[in-house]
Amino acid sequence: MKFKKISRFFPRAFILSLISIALTAGVVWLSNNKLVTSPVKQLENTLYDLGFKGRSVNKAHKLIRPEDIAIVAVDNASIDELGRVQLWPRLYDGLVMEKIAAAGAIAIGVDMLYTETDTLPAIYTRMLSQAGIMDSAKVISALSTDQDLSRAIEKAGNVYLSLFDNDADSSRAVSDSVIRPLRLLTAPVSPERKFSRMIYPQLPLASFTRGARAVGSINMPSDLDGVVRDYQLVQQVGDEKDGQVRYLANFPYYMLADLLGVPESEVRFEGSTLCLTDSFKIPLNRKGSFKINWLGTNEDIRMISFYKVLNDIVPAEYFKDKVVFIGASASGLEDIKTTPDADDRVPGVKIHAVAFLNMINQAFFTNFNSIWFYLVLLLITFLISIALSNMEPMFGLLFLAGAMLLEILVAVVFLFQQWGVMIPLGTLLGSTLLVSILTTTYSYFTEQKQKRQLKNAFGTYVSATVVNKILEDPKSLMLGGTKKVLSVLFSDIRGFTNYSEKMDPQLVVTILNRYLSAMSEPILSHEGTIDKFIGDAIFAIFGAPLEFSDHADEACEVALEMFHKLDEVNEWIVSNKFEPLKIGIGINTGEMTIGNIGSSKRFDYTAIGDAVNLGSRTEGLTKYFNVSVLVTEYTKDYCKSGQFLFRALPCTKVAGKAETVGMFELVDYKANRAKYEPHISLWEQALQAFHDYKFDESYDLFAQCNQLKKDDYATEIYMKKCKEYKVHPENFSNILEMGSK
């Protein structure tokens, strides 16, 4: 039976899932391809960046580990020791390369540019000529150490140099003579490869290039937020020729290819994937990049100061069987990058080293198969739609938040960190959110329509609050009740029977309807429930079915507001030449049974119990004490706001009750106390004197009260008691016993 109830949502959930996936996929495509800054891509980048920072170790680096790599860094310490980098002789670089190569390093990748000769500027030639040294050119030439570096590169035999893209003049053509020294990759023209184009490669000096194993690019573009996430491995060089395109790779690629023994002639492309062998492939995107698989937070590549290698502070043997990178890490050399795995910026040479580790270990992220992804996404959105169709809005919101959090955890912590699988998180989260919105919206325009029809049907017979309660919980239609502490309010028009006997029945109905409508407004606005109208009497409940703890305060506020509404009704009655209405209101708070009471075919949502009966008796006592609003001690004590002005009256034993109940007149708000002075202060003094057995003093004070407020029965009661107890103090009592209802 329960499955049948849920299964009726299946077609709707399936259709809403398809719509949500289609719309989300369209929005994601437009965002990623038509906007300069894609919010979807920013969201995915942020989540995956957190995945990098939450990973302690990258388990994908198995063949060559971070400890098998070393970086010789031109850092701040080296500059402090050796002076400005611009004034270093190339001899320094040559000596460092010789030491590393002699120690048995596997390969040496240099992230430094040697595009200019190591000579002093022409100004020094003029200065020497002015000093009388006419053959200054030989002197300047003798100061160059380019030959030392050339010899070191050639002797090492495993040095890989760098070039940069000189894009300052895009009009310069890339001739074959320029790129002849380069080890280029060639492949047929393919629409799957939209690799970026190198404008004009600026090579190192020819003397250095000849001795190097290869010269590669150092291009390293960042995302719009300045973070390097992808490694640009391959770029197009020059124009297409005979249906072939030539590509230049970054220098770490050539280090990898030589270690594997794969010449450029054997390398091919499958789509955008670079295939060195049948089993060794580098998956590139349409731009010629791959996402960098960064190191874990508990591992790093050791960086050694350049000057320590130069001055033999670090033993040369350390570099044996290591892949070594040389580059700048000093903050002033402008080769510092922002990466998603580190809080501090890192040198560009380290990014080249991590990219090399990714390639040689085949540590690439895998994109989830699109077909399987959308099938799984369809199942997820379908289940979410089914679940939300059977949930209350608040639980649905919590469920949605939990579902999206679970999706992020599974995608980032499990798939990404543990398995190296990346999925379109933006599409996943967007589809989840959209199917939730569509499901909720559909429910509103269908199921809510049915609820509104039910509400209109039942609203004629019971209060709107009760109808809402029934709509929220259909089980509440069952017979039965629960015990709760609530406040009840009873109001009645004084002498309405005699009042109405003199009028036309139609007019009586008109007046009564106007009166009851006006009195209902404050009750409903304070979330009270109008239990029933009994002729001209009103029975209202506060605290059920909508539960709130300050129901006593609400009932008192309603009583005061009802008198403001009565003034408006009386203005209309007096304008029609009739006598104004007078009412009395009684309020009590206590435990009572609340619920649907009656037969299985006819029942009413109401409250019963001694506390309800006492509330009715309290309203009747307003006539006896000649006050407008009377509350019991239970209501007064239950009021939490402390905003009301009460006047204590004699304790009363009502008909049918064995115990006495403290009675209090609800005068007004305490803020309006000045309106009732000096009467209220005299009353409090008189009552205190009465309880202190000072009957003469009490009598005089009550007599003053009687002069200020005529027809106050409570004052007359206390004056009589003062006379009696002055003679017979042993009979002292502050209790009135009512013999009838």
N, C-alpha and C positions, 0 to 999 in steps of 0.2 A: 504493500500500500504506500509506504514511504517512497519507494523507488518510482512508483507511478507518478507521485506528486512532483518529484524532481525531474523525471524524464520529459514532462511536458515543456520544460524549458530548453530541451536539446536543440530543436530547429532554430529557435531564436538565438541561442548562444553561438551556434555554428555560423549563422549569417553575420552576427555582430563581430565575431572573431575575424572573419574574412574581410569585412569592411575596415576594421581597425588596422589590420596588417597592411592592407592596400593603401590606406590613407597615410599611415606612418611611413611606409616605404617611399611613398611619393614625397612626403615632407623631408625625409632624410636625404633623398637624392637632390632635391632642390637646394637644401641647406648646404650640402657638401660641394655641389657643383656650380651653384649660381651666386652664392654669397661669398664675400671676401673673407669674412670671419664666420665660420659655421658654429653655431651654439651646440649642435649635436656632436661635432668633432671635439669641441672644447670639453663637453661632458665626458666623452669616452676617454680623452687624454687624461683628464683629472683622475678618473677612477683607476685607469691602468697605471698612472704615475704613483698612486697610493699602493698599488700592487707591487711595484718595484721596491718602494720604501719598506714594505712589510715583509720582504723576502730576505732571509738571513744568508742563504747560500744558493748560488746558481748551480744546480746539479747537472746542467747540460754540458759544462766544460769538463770533459773526461779525458780526451786525448792529450791536449795541452792545457795545463791549468794556469791560473793567474800567477802562481809562483814560478812558472817556467818562462815568464815574461819579465823584462826589466826595462825601465825607462830612465835614461840619463837626461836629467832635466837642467836646462839653463834657468836656474831659480834665483831668487833674491840673494841667497847665500853666495852663489857663484859670482854674482855681480858685485857684491860687497868685497869678495876676495880678489877678483880679477879686473874689476873696473867696468866701464861701460861696454856693453856688448858690441857697439858699433866700432869700438877701437880695438877689439880683439883681433889678433892676426889669425888668418886661416890655419896657421900652424897648430893652434890649439885644437881645432876640430880634427885636423889630420892626426895629431898625436892620440887623441881620444879614440878615434876609429881604429888606429893601429893597435892600441892596447886591447880593445874589445875583440878585434878580429884574431889577434895572436892568442887570446885566451881560449878561443874555440867557440865563439858565438855562432849560432846557426845562420842567422841573418841579421842585418843591421838596416833598419828603416829610418830615414832621416826626414823629419818634419821641419826642415829649415831650407830656405831658398838661397841658392848661390847664383843669382842672375847677373851680378855685377862683379867686376874684378876687385881684388883686394889691394887697391892702390890708394895713395894719398891724393886728395883733391889737387886740381891745377894751381890753386893759390899757393901751395907750397913750392911749386916750380918757380913762380915769380919771386917769392920771398928769398929762395936760394940764389937766384940770379942777381937780385939786388944786393945780396951779401958777397957777391964776387965769385960764386960757384957757378960757372957757366955750363958745365956738363951735368946739370941737375937731373936730367931725365934718367941717366944711369943710376943716380942715387935713389930716385923715387922707385925705379924698377927694382932695384936691389932690396927695397923694403917689402915688396910683395911676397906673400907666402902661398900664392895660388898653386905653385908647382908642388909644394909640400903636400897640400890637400889632394891634388890630382894623383900623386904617387901613392898616398895612403889609400885612396879609393880603389885604385887599380890593384894595389898589393892585397888588399883585403879580399876582393873578388866577390863579395856578397853584400855590397852596399846598394841600397835602393834610395834614389833621390826623388825630390819633389819639384813639381812645377805649379804655377798658378795661372788662373785664367785672367789675362789682361783685357778686361772688358771696357777699358776706358775709350777705345776707338773701335767701334763695331764695324767701321767701314773697311778695315784691313782684311784682306783675303788670306785664308790659311793655305799657303802653298805646300806642295809636296816636300819641298826642301826643308820646310820648317818642321814637319812632323815625321820626316824620314827616320830620325834616331829613335823614335818611339815604337814600342811594341804594341801595335794596335790590334784590336779584335774586329773582325769583319762578319757581316751577316746580311742576308737579303732584307730588303725593305719589308716591314711588317706593321700593320696598323695597331698591333698589340703593344708595340714599343713606342712610347712617346717620350723617350729619354730627353733630358735637357741638353741643349747644345752649348758646347764650349766656344766662346767667341774667338779668342786668340791665345793659344797656349804659350806662356812665357817660360822657356826652358832654362835650365842652368847653363853655365858656360860650357862650350863644346869640350874643353879639356876635362871637365868633370863628368860630362855625359858619357864620353867614350869609355871611361873606366867603370862606370856604374853598371850593375846587372840590369837595371831598368829604371826608367823615370816615370813616375805616376802623378796623378793629380792629388791635391789636398783639399779639394772642394768639400765643404761641410755646411750646407744650408740648414737653417733652423726654422721652426714653425713661426707663425705670426706672433706668438707670445714670447719668442726669443729662446725657446727650449729646443735642444737638439734631441730628436726622437728617432729619426730615420737617418740611415747612412747612405749617402749618394755614392754608389760604387762605380757606376758607368755613366759616361757622357758621350754624346755624339761629337765627332771632330770633323770639320769640313763638310762639304756637300755630298749628296748621293752620287755614286759613279757606277755606271753599268749595272744599275739595280742593286748595288751593294752599299751598305752604310758602314762607316768606320767608327769604332768606339775606343775611347781611352778610359782605363780604369784608375782608381786611386792606388797609390803605391803599395798598400798592404795586400792588394790582390796579387800583384806580381811576386811578392814574397811567398804567398800561398802557392801559386802556380808552380814556382820553381821547387818548392819543398815537395810538391806532389809529382814533379817531373812532367808537367803537362805543357807542351808548347802551344802558342796561340793558334797554330794551324789546326789543332785538334779540338779546339773549343767551339761550341756551337750554342745557338739559342733555341729553346723550345718556348715559343711565345715570348714572354719576357724573362723566363727562367734561364740563367746562365749555367750551361752544363760543361763542366771540366771533364768528367767521365760519365759513364752510364749511371754510376751510383753516387757520384759526388756533384751535387748541384747547389746553386745559390738562387733561391727564389726571390726575384725582384718584382717590384710593382711596375706599373706603366711608366713611372718616372725614372726607373733605373735604381731604385733604393730598396733597402730592406730595413725593417724595424729592429733597432739595436736591442739585444738581449743583455741588459746591464748586469754587472756583478751584484752579489748579495751584499747586505749591509755589514756582514761579518768577514768579508774578504776584500782584498785590494791588490793592485799591482804595485810592486815596490818601486819607488822613485828615488834615484840616487843623484846627488848634486854633481853637476858637470865638473866643478873644480876638484872634487874628491877623486874622480877617476883620473883627471889630468895630473894631479899631484900624488898619485899612487896611495891615497889614503884608503881607498877601497881596493882590495886585492884583485888583480886582473882575473884570477881564477874563478871569481864569482860568476863571470859571464859565460863560463864553459857550458855548452849545450843549451844556451838560452837564446830566445829571440829578443833582440834589443831594439828599442826605439829611442831616438834622440830628438829632443824638441824643447821648446820654451815653455816654462811654467811661471816665469816672473810676471807679476801683475802688470808691469809697465810695458810688456812686449805685445799686448793686445791679441793674445791667442788663448784667452780664457773663455770657456763656454758654460752655459747653464744646461744641466741634464736633469732628467726626472728622478734619478736614483739618489741624488745627493743634495743636501741643503746648501753646501758651498759650491762655488763654481770650480770647474776642473779645467786643466790644460787640454788643448785640442789634441796633443799627441796621445793622451790617454784614451781619447775616443777612438783614434786610429787603432790603438792596441786592443781595445775591447772588440772593435769590429773584426780584427784579425782573429781573435779568440772565437768569436761567433762563427766565422767562416770555416776555420780549420776543424772546429768541433761539430760543425753542422748544427749549431745551436740556434736554429731559426724558429720563430713562432709559426704555428700552423693556423691557417684560417679555416674555420668550420665550414664544411661543405654546405653550399647555399641551399640545396634542395632539402637536406636533412635539417638545416637550421629552421627553414620556414615550416617544415612539418612539425618539428618540436614546438615552434612558436605557436602554431595553430592549436596544438594540444594544450599548451599553457594558457593561452587566452580563452580557449573554450572552457577549461576547468574554472578559471577565474570568473568568467561570466556566469557559470552555473552556481558557483558559491555565492556571488554577490546577489543573485536573484533570490536567495533564500535567507538574506541577512538584513538586519536593521541597519539604517544608514550609519550609525556610530560604529557598530561592529564592522560594517563594510569598509569604513575608512581605516580602521585599525588593521583589518585584513589586507587591504591594498598596500598600506605602508609595510606590513610584514612581508608580503609577497615580493615587493620591489627590493626590500633589503635582502631577502633570501636570494633573489636573482643576482644581485650584485656580489654577494658572498660566494655563490657557486661559480659565477663567471670569473671573478678576480682571484679568489683564494684557491679554488679547486682547479678549474680549467686553465687559468692563466699561470698561476704560480707553480702548480704541481705538474701540469701536463703541457704547458707551453702552447695552449690553444687560445686563440682570440676569436671572439664572436662580436657581431655588431651590437654592442650594448645599447647604443642609442635606439636602434630599432626594437630591441627587446623591451626596454623600459617604456619607450613611447607607445608601443602596442599594448602593453599592460595597462598603462594609464588611460589610453584612449578607449579600450574595451570596457574599462570600469565606468568611464564617463557615459559611453553609449548605453551600457546596461542600466545605469542609474536613471538616465534620461528616459529611456524606454519605459522603465517601471513607473516613472512619474506620470507619463502621459497615458498609461494604460491602467495599471493597478490603482494609481491615485485617483483616476477618474471613477473607478468603481467605489472607492472609499468615499469620495465626495457624494456620490449618489446615495450611499448608505447613510451618510451623515445627514443629508437633506431629509431622508425618509424618517430617521429616528429623532432628528433634532426637534421635531414638533412635539414629541412626547417626553423627552428627557433633556437635561442640560447638555450644552455642546461639550463641556468638559468630560462628562460621562461617555458621550459618543466617542470622543477622541481616545478615551481609555479603552473602550471596547475595540476600536479599530487597531490600537497598538497591541492589545492582548485579547484575541477572541475568546480565550478560555475564561475571561472574566464574566462572560455571559452565563456561566454555570451558577447555579444556586449556591449560596453559602456566604459566609462572611469571616472577617478576621478582627481581632481585638486591637484597637489602636487608641492612643491618646490624641484626641481631636478637640476642636473648639466648635461649639454650635451657637448660632444666633437666632433668636426668635424676635419678631417684631409684630406689632398689632396696632390697628387704628382704634383709638379710644372712643367708645360710644358710637361706633359706626352703624350699629343696628338702628338706634334712634335717629341718627343723622340721615340715614338713607330712606327711612320710612316716609319722609316729607318730600321725596323727590320722585321724578319720573324714572322708571326702571332703566330706560335707555341712557339717561343722564348719569345714573348711578354707575352703569357699566363703563361709560366714557371716563368718568372720574377715576374709577378703580383701575382701569387699564393704564391711564396716564400715570397714576401713582405707582403701580407695580412696575411699570417700565422704568420709571425714574429710580426706584429703589434697587432694581436689578443691576443697574450700571456699576455702582461701586463694588457690589458683591463679585461680579464677573471680572472686573478690572483687577481685583486683588486675588484672582484665581480661586475664589470660593465657588462652592457648588450649591446652586439653588435646589434643595431637595424637593420642595413642593410649595405651592400656594394653597393655603387653606382659607378660602374666602378672601378676607382682607389681610390675613396673617401670612407671614413669610417665615419659612424654616430653611436656614442656610448652614452649610457645613464647611469648615476650613481645615485643610490638611489632608483631604481625600476627595477624589482619587488621586489628585496631584499632591504629592507629599512635599511638605516644607515644615521646618521646625518652628518657625515663628508664627504659627497659625493664630495664637492668642493676640499677638500684636496686630496682625492683619484684621482680625475680627473687630478689635477696638477701633482701628482706623476706619473700617467700613461703617461702624455705628456713627461716628462723628460725621463722615461724609454723607451718610443718609439724611442727616438733619439739614445739611446744605442743600441737598436735592429736594427735601421737603419744602424748604423756603421757596424754591422755584415753582414747585407744583402749587403751593398756596397762593403765589402771586397770580397764577392763571385762574384758580378757583375764586379768589376774591374779586378779580376783574370781571368774573361772570356773576357777581352778586350772591355768592354763597359763603358759608362759614368755612374758615380754614380748618384743615385736618390737624389732629394731635396724635402722636404715636408714642409708644413705649417700646424699648428694646432691652432684652435680657440676654446675657452672654454667660456661658459656662464652659469650663474645660475639664476634661476627664477621660477615663477609659470607657470606650463604648464599642459595640460591634457594628462594623461597617461592611456593606456588601449588598448583594442581590437577595432580597427577601420577598417571599411570596410563594406562589405555586409554580409548577413547571411550565404552565401556559401563560401565567400573568404574574409578573414580579416587578419590583421597583428597587432601584439603587437608593438605599437609605441607611440611616444610623438608628440604632435602638440601644436602650440601656438606661440605668439610673442617672448617668450624667446628662443624657438627653432630656429626661423628665425634669431634672433639676433646672436645666436651661429654660424649659417652658414655665416652670414655677417662678423662676427669677423674673421673667418678663411680666408675669402677673403681679409681682410685688412692686413694679414701677408705679402702678395705680395707688397702691397702699402708701408708699413713701412719697408719692407725687413727684417723682423724678423722671427724667427722660431716658437715661441709660443706666442700667444696673448690672454689675458684674459680680460674680462670686469670688471668694478669696482664692480659689484655684486658678481662675483666669488671671487675677491680679498678680499672683506669684509666678505664673508661667510667662508673663510678659517680660521680654528680655531687653527691650530697647530703653526702658526707663524714661520714656517721653511723655507719659500720660499723667494727668492730674486727677487723683482719686480722692473721694471724701468717704471716710469710714462711717458706716451706719451700724445700727445695732445688729448683733448676731441674731440669726433667725432660724427657727425650727419650722421648716415648711411642712405642709400636710403630706403625710405618708412617709416622712423621713424621721428616723430616731435621733440622728445627730444634728447638731446645730451647724450652720454655715455662715461664715463671715460675708457680709454684704457691703459693697462699695459702689458709690455713685461715680460713674465716669463723667467728670465735669468737663474736661477739655484737655488740650495739650498743655504741658507744664510751661511752655513758652508764652502761653496766654494767661498765666496766673494773675497778672496785674488787673485783668478785667473783673476778677472776682474778689478783689480786696475792698474793704477789710474783712468781709464776711468769712472767707476761707480760713484766714489766720485766727479770727475769733473762735471759729468752730473747733479748730485744732487745739487751741488753748483750753476751751471749755471741755472738750473730750478728755484731754490729759488730766485736768482737774477732777473730772468725774471718776476716772480710773484711780486717782490718788486719794479718793474718799473726801475730797474738799468740796462738799456738796453746796455750801453757800456760795463759794467763789464760782463753782461750775454753773449754778443756777443763774447768777448775775450775767455771766458770759453768754449762756444760751439765750437769756432774755434779750440781750443786745442783738444776737443773731436773728431772733424772731422779729425784731424791729426792722432789720435790714432785708429779710426775706420772709414774706408772709406765706402762709399756707404750706409751710415745710413741716410735714408730719413728724419727721425724725426729731426736730427741735422740740416739738410739743411732748414727745415721748420722753426725752431726756429731762425736760423740766419737771414732768410728773414724777419721774424716778428720783430726781434730786430731793423733792419734797418728801417722798416716801422714805428714802434711805437715810435722810437726816434724822427721822424719828426712829426708824427701824433699820439700822445699818447691817444687822445680821441677815436681812433679806436681799442683800446686794446681788444683782444679776444684770448682765448686759445682753440678755437673750429675750427675743420675742418669739412667741409660739403662735403660729398661724393655724387656726382651726379648720380652715377650708382652703380649697385651691384658689 
